[in-house]
Amino acid sequence: MNAKFSVSRRAFLRNAALTGAVAATWNLAPSSAMTESRKGPTWIEHTLRWGQLTLVEDDPGKFDPQFWLDYGMAPRTRTERADVFSYKHQRWLAGLPPRTAATVQALAAQFSRGGTEGLENPNVFQTPEVVAAGGLKALKIVGSPGDLLRETKQRMFAA
């Protein structure tokens, strides 16, 4: 009972293509009667994240309970993340010079509209909101604009 089952890559692809062709030719899509009988989404469609927690002997020293608490939380939209950033980091923003804080808030608004790509766009400092808030000059007041932008991103993604 120790038989090995092996299929070559070529045979697998041939069989997969043949199966797909047969399904398309015979129109094996579910019938409308089957789909109409199902009312609403199933529990599988409501699940936010799938994962398995397996601990081994060296995990007690490396276990991060906060990660697992956060893992089960519902993911946030970009707008929610930008709003939470502004709320949770009010004290940090208040400690920055006013024009710098306004520029960081304008960058958070850019994230809300364009996500990570919006923040990492080379033209982000030419957008009207960021320019009106003080732009790159305002970020240079506290030091390296790159360091401040990196810290802003870290705080935004942790929010």
PLY file of the C-alpha trace (Angstrom):
ply
format ascii 1.0
element vertex 159
property float x
property float y
property float z
element edge 158
property int vertex1
property int vertex2
end_header
0.00 0.00 0.00
2.94 2.25 -0.51
2.13 3.19 -4.11
3.41 6.52 -5.33
1.18 8.74 -7.38
3.01 11.03 -9.74
1.87 13.12 -12.64
4.15 15.00 -14.95
3.69 18.72 -15.30
2.80 18.28 -18.96
0.09 15.69 -18.17
-1.33 17.89 -15.41
-1.58 20.93 -17.70
-3.09 18.84 -20.52
-5.74 17.41 -18.17
-6.51 20.81 -16.65
-6.96 22.36 -20.10
-9.16 19.45 -21.20
-11.31 19.75 -18.08
-11.70 23.50 -18.61
-12.65 22.99 -22.25
-15.27 20.37 -21.35
-16.73 22.60 -18.62
-16.94 25.56 -21.02
-18.43 23.47 -23.82
-21.08 21.80 -21.68
-21.86 25.02 -19.76
-21.37 23.53 -16.30
-22.16 26.77 -14.48
-24.60 26.47 -11.56
-28.22 26.75 -12.60
-30.28 29.77 -11.61
-32.50 27.50 -9.48
-29.45 26.53 -7.42
-28.30 30.10 -6.89
-31.79 31.45 -6.15
-32.39 28.89 -3.41
-29.46 30.29 -1.42
-30.55 33.31 0.60
-27.76 35.71 1.59
-24.04 35.13 2.13
-22.75 32.08 3.94
-20.54 32.14 7.02
-17.51 31.66 4.78
-18.21 34.95 3.00
-18.42 36.79 6.36
-15.03 35.63 7.59
-12.52 38.50 7.69
-9.29 36.57 8.07
-8.23 32.96 8.12
-5.35 31.71 10.18
-4.07 29.00 12.41
-2.24 29.48 15.67
0.29 26.77 16.39
2.70 27.17 19.27
5.99 25.32 19.62
8.42 25.02 22.53
10.37 28.24 21.81
7.30 30.47 21.34
6.83 31.70 24.93
9.87 33.95 24.53
8.86 35.14 21.06
5.05 35.19 21.42
3.49 38.58 20.63
0.01 38.71 22.18
-0.73 42.18 20.74
-0.21 40.86 17.20
-2.78 38.10 17.76
-5.24 40.52 19.34
-4.87 42.84 16.32
-5.01 39.92 13.88
-8.64 39.24 14.67
-9.76 42.86 14.32
-11.62 44.06 11.28
-9.35 45.76 8.73
-9.69 49.53 8.36
-10.28 51.53 5.20
-7.78 54.23 4.19
-10.16 56.96 5.36
-10.70 55.27 8.72
-6.95 54.79 9.14
-6.27 58.49 8.37
-9.00 59.57 10.82
-7.67 57.27 13.56
-4.15 58.58 12.90
-5.33 62.17 13.44
-7.18 61.18 16.62
-4.61 58.87 18.22
-1.62 61.09 17.48
-3.08 64.47 18.48
-0.40 64.94 21.14
2.40 64.13 18.70
0.94 66.49 16.10
0.49 69.22 18.75
4.20 68.92 19.60
5.15 69.76 16.00
5.32 73.33 14.71
1.88 74.36 13.37
2.88 74.41 9.68
4.62 71.04 10.02
1.55 69.53 11.72
-0.69 70.96 8.99
1.55 69.44 6.32
1.50 66.04 8.07
-2.33 66.27 8.22
-2.40 67.11 4.50
-0.22 64.05 3.84
-2.67 61.94 5.88
-5.45 63.28 3.67
-3.41 62.24 0.61
-3.19 58.73 2.12
-6.95 58.75 2.63
-7.49 59.45 -1.07
-4.66 57.46 -2.66
-3.42 54.96 -0.11
0.26 54.09 0.17
0.74 54.98 -3.49
-0.58 58.46 -2.72
2.06 58.94 -0.01
4.91 57.46 -2.02
4.11 59.42 -5.16
7.13 61.62 -6.02
4.72 64.51 -6.70
2.98 64.34 -3.32
4.65 67.59 -2.25
3.23 69.40 -5.29
-0.41 68.60 -4.46
-2.40 71.78 -3.66
-3.31 70.69 -0.11
0.28 69.88 0.86
1.62 73.08 -0.74
-1.05 75.18 1.03
-0.17 73.57 4.38
3.52 74.45 4.04
4.93 71.65 1.92
8.47 70.39 2.09
9.73 73.59 3.78
7.42 72.95 6.73
8.74 69.41 7.12
12.36 70.62 7.03
11.69 72.74 10.14
11.94 69.65 12.36
14.82 67.98 10.52
14.87 65.40 7.76
11.59 65.30 5.79
12.29 61.64 4.96
12.54 60.71 8.64
9.34 62.62 9.45
7.48 61.00 6.55
8.71 57.56 7.66
7.52 58.20 11.22
4.18 59.45 9.91
3.74 56.25 7.88
4.64 54.09 10.87
2.14 55.90 13.05
-0.52 55.73 10.34
-0.14 52.00 9.79
-0.10 51.37 13.54
-3.32 53.36 14.00
0 1
1 2
2 3
3 4
4 5
5 6
6 7
7 8
8 9
9 10
10 11
11 12
12 13
13 14
14 15
15 16
16 17
17 18
18 19
19 20
20 21
21 22
22 23
23 24
24 25
25 26
26 27
27 28
28 29
29 30
30 31
31 32
32 33
33 34
34 35
35 36
36 37
37 38
38 39
39 40
40 41
41 42
42 43
43 44
44 45
45 46
46 47
47 48
48 49
49 50
50 51
51 52
52 53
53 54
54 55
55 56
56 57
57 58
58 59
59 60
60 61
61 62
62 63
63 64
64 65
65 66
66 67
67 68
68 69
69 70
70 71
71 72
72 73
73 74
74 75
75 76
76 77
77 78
78 79
79 80
80 81
81 82
82 83
83 84
84 85
85 86
86 87
87 88
88 89
89 90
90 91
91 92
92 93
93 94
94 95
95 96
96 97
97 98
98 99
99 100
100 101
101 102
102 103
103 104
104 105
105 106
106 107
107 108
108 109
109 110
110 111
111 112
112 113
113 114
114 115
115 116
116 117
117 118
118 119
119 120
120 121
121 122
122 123
123 124
124 125
125 126
126 127
127 128
128 129
129 130
130 131
131 132
132 133
133 134
134 135
135 136
136 137
137 138
138 139
139 140
140 141
141 142
142 143
143 144
144 145
145 146
146 147
147 148
148 149
149 150
150 151
151 152
152 153
153 154
154 155
155 156
156 157
157 158
